[in-house]
Amino acid sequence: MASEFRLFAIGKQKAGPEAELFERYNERLRPRLVVTELPEGRGSPIEIKRREGESLLAALPPRANLVVLDLGGKIETSEVFAARFSVWRDDPRPLCFMIGGAEGLDRAVIDRADQTMSLGKFTWPHMLVRVMLTEQLFRAQSILSGHPYHRAGRPD
């Protein structure tokens, strides 16, 4: 079983509603996400992506099971995500998620990923992506444990 869940993200989360929501869901996770924030790159958009990608990959633990959030990734339902999460959490490798900066993830990061997922076709602010990922992780744990937090289907 994964001994810890980690989130690597470009940028520092400032105090405010996004940080409060992130903490609300992270406090419910077992284990909690350990967050590593890396500085935003400087230079042209290509240089920014390259530098941020190098920083993200350098911070990654050896043998990590890496899931990156990228617009080009798979879009899944919460139930499918929960099933994937069940497999990931039972993997002995550290489970790591990555969120890039404003320019997105460098190709080297995407190529290193074990899984690439998307939270939809919309472009989201990176600090909201942290909240949305953490909520979906909590939802996945709830689905797997049979907790009533998740309500499947649409109301009539």
Secondary structure, 3 states (H helix, E strand, C coil): CCCCEEEEEECCCCCCHHHHHHHHHHCCCCCCEEEEEECCCCCCHHHHHHHHHHHHHHHCCCCCEEEEEEEEEECCCHHHHHHHHHHHHHCCCCEEEEECECCECCHHHHHHCCEEECCCCCCCCHHHHHHHHHHHHHHHHHHHHCCCCCCCCCCC
